[in-house]
Amino acid sequence: MININMQSTIRQAERQFASLGREIKDKAIVRALNDSIRKANTQSARDIKNQGYNLKTSRIKQSIRMSRATRTNLTAVLRAMPESINLKHFGARQVGKSKIVRDARGRMSYKISPSAGVRVKVKGASVLLKHAFIGKDGLVFQRIQGSSGNIFKFRGGFERDQGKIKPLSGVPVSKMMQNDIVWNALTDLARDHFPVRLRHHLTRALG
């Protein structure tokens, strides 16, 4: 969560523009805060993406919430939600082959290739997740060890019951935003942008 204290900057500007009324100054402060938080919001997804997180910018933005300042609440907040994001959104892809085979007695078994699973890029490195598969709607799941499932007949063919499974998620955007480089870039941006925008709105109010 980005929540920066600008009180010293505000007090300095209020002394400089003492001739303006309280309502006019508050209005300028609100506008400057909201200009700054919008700028940080736009920059946040780009900064996170640049750190090698293999997540689309549009999906990053979905996890970021912006609370604007008002005249009764001179606070603007940028918050990343700690929600789980399925590996589907991290460019996961199915690899390797698995098939149903019969032994000499005609008994069926499920043969899984050693290279079978789901591959995901993590900070530029390709990682193989064994026992994982891509299911309905492209979501990524992993079979829980010891739960191999059963073979059953279906419409003249055979399919495999996946047994017990669990969804696989990547790093939440809230953790990505805590990356030192991302955090410092956003806080520096907000601190630098706010005084400029505040002076701009106060100067306009003077006419």
Summary of the structure (lengths in Angstrom):
residues: 207
radius of gyration: 26.4
end to end distance: 36.0
largest distance: 96.0
contacts: 583
relative contact order: 0.21
helix: 41%
strand: 27%
